[in-house]
Amino acid sequence: MSKRKDVDELSHLGQEETSYTFEYDPSLLETFNNNHPDRDYFVKFNCPEFTTLCPKTGQPDFATLYISYIPDERMVESKSLKLYLFSFRNHGGFHEDAINTIVDDLVELMAPRYLEVIGKFTPRGGISIDPYANYGRPGTTFEEMAKTRLLYHDMYPETIDNR
């Protein structure tokens, strides 16, 4: 079995000891080469243990994040994504800001064709907040896709029975 050379530069994957950062740190994110850049396909991450802090009260907020993207040349390595998301643990930010920050960081990291992030936050004070943000590469059909998905992302909201 031949080893991929592009994975040698990944510093988190395969390490016996994992160091967790408790402050927001986008430098934790790492990428590897997409072996199928000639094909459009989705990659989806489900992150059911996302936490951040309310910037006013310091109380914890909990969410499930859904991160979906269509890669181009680079893909995000999943352990680095996990460590990056964990770095929000003591970060004070509103739900909407966290989701938009994640979109911005992943777009800067990978330059994907398309990316979307949905946050399903558990209620606090009787209200749940579910921000959605996306990106489509400008000047491509993915830009149009992003516009359409944004307009129709919540046309058929789910029945909330798990929060």
C-alpha positions in Angstrom: 0.0 0.0 0.0 1.5 3.3 -1.0 1.3 6.2 1.3 -0.2 9.5 0.1 2.4 12.3 0.3 -0.1 15.0 1.0 -1.0 13.5 4.3 2.5 13.8 5.7 1.8 17.5 6.4 -1.2 16.7 8.6 -0.1 17.3 12.2 -3.2 16.2 14.2 -4.2 12.9 12.5 -2.5 9.8 14.0 -1.2 11.6 17.1 -1.5 9.5 20.2 -2.0 12.5 22.4 -4.5 15.2 21.4 -4.1 18.7 22.7 -7.4 20.6 23.0 -7.5 24.4 22.7 -10.2 26.2 24.6 -10.0 29.5 22.7 -11.1 30.0 19.1 -8.2 29.1 16.8 -8.7 28.7 13.1 -5.0 27.8 12.7 -6.0 24.3 13.8 -7.7 23.6 10.5 -5.7 21.4 8.0 -6.4 20.2 4.5 -5.5 17.4 2.1 -5.8 17.0 -1.6 -9.1 16.0 -3.1 -8.5 12.9 -5.2 -11.6 13.5 -7.3 -11.5 17.2 -8.2 -13.2 16.5 -11.6 -16.4 15.4 -9.9 -19.0 17.4 -7.9 -19.9 15.6 -4.7 -21.0 16.5 -1.2 -19.1 15.9 2.0 -21.2 16.3 5.2 -20.1 16.5 8.8 -22.6 16.1 11.6 -21.2 17.6 14.8 -23.7 16.9 17.7 -21.5 18.3 20.5 -20.7 21.9 19.5 -20.5 24.3 22.4 -19.8 28.0 22.7 -20.5 30.7 25.2 -23.1 33.5 25.3 -21.0 36.7 25.0 -23.2 38.6 27.5 -23.9 36.0 30.2 -21.1 33.5 29.7 -23.6 30.7 29.8 -22.9 27.7 27.5 -24.8 27.2 24.3 -25.1 23.7 22.8 -25.8 22.8 19.1 -25.6 20.2 16.5 -23.8 21.6 13.5 -24.3 20.3 9.9 -21.4 21.2 7.6 -21.8 20.3 4.0 -19.5 21.2 1.1 -18.6 20.4 -2.5 -14.8 20.4 -2.5 -12.5 21.7 -5.2 -8.8 21.0 -4.9 -8.5 20.8 -1.1 -10.6 19.1 1.6 -10.7 19.7 5.4 -9.2 17.0 7.5 -11.9 15.8 10.0 -9.8 15.6 13.2 -8.5 19.2 12.6 -12.2 20.2 12.1 -13.1 18.6 15.4 -10.3 20.4 17.2 -11.2 23.7 15.5 -14.9 23.3 16.5 -13.8 22.4 20.1 -11.8 25.7 20.2 -15.2 27.6 20.3 -15.8 26.1 23.7 -14.8 29.2 25.7 -15.4 31.7 22.9 -18.1 34.2 23.5 -20.2 34.8 20.4 -23.8 34.8 19.3 -25.1 31.7 17.5 -25.3 33.6 14.1 -21.7 34.9 14.5 -20.4 31.4 15.2 -22.0 29.9 12.1 -20.8 32.7 9.8 -17.3 32.6 11.3 -17.1 28.8 10.5 -18.3 29.5 6.9 -15.7 32.2 6.5 -12.9 30.1 7.9 -13.7 27.0 5.9 -14.0 29.0 2.7 -10.7 30.7 3.3 -9.1 27.3 4.1 -10.4 25.2 1.2 -11.8 27.5 -1.4 -14.7 25.0 -2.0 -17.1 25.1 -4.8 -20.0 25.2 -2.3 -20.3 25.2 1.4 -23.2 25.5 4.0 -23.3 25.4 7.8 -26.5 24.9 9.8 -26.6 25.3 13.5 -29.4 23.6 15.5 -29.0 25.2 18.9 -30.8 23.9 22.0 -33.3 26.3 23.5 -32.2 28.6 26.3 -34.9 30.8 27.8 -37.6 29.0 25.8 -36.2 29.9 22.3 -34.0 27.9 20.0 -32.0 29.6 17.2 -31.1 27.7 14.0 -28.8 29.9 11.9 -27.9 28.9 8.3 -25.2 30.4 6.2 -23.8 29.3 2.9 -21.3 30.2 0.2 -21.1 29.5 -3.6 -18.1 30.3 -5.6 -18.8 33.6 -7.4 -19.3 33.5 -11.1 -20.2 29.8 -11.1 -23.4 27.7 -10.9 -22.5 27.2 -7.3 -23.2 30.9 -6.6 -26.7 30.4 -8.0 -27.0 27.2 -6.0 -26.1 29.1 -2.8 -28.8 31.8 -3.6 -31.4 29.2 -4.2 -30.6 27.1 -1.2 -30.6 30.2 1.0 -34.0 31.2 -0.3 -35.5 27.8 0.3 -33.5 26.4 3.1 -36.3 26.4 5.6 -39.4 26.0 3.5 -40.3 22.7 5.3 -39.0 23.1 8.8 -38.6 19.9 10.8 -40.8 18.9 13.6 -38.9 19.7 16.8 -39.1 16.7 19.1 -35.5 16.2 20.2 -34.8 19.4 22.1 
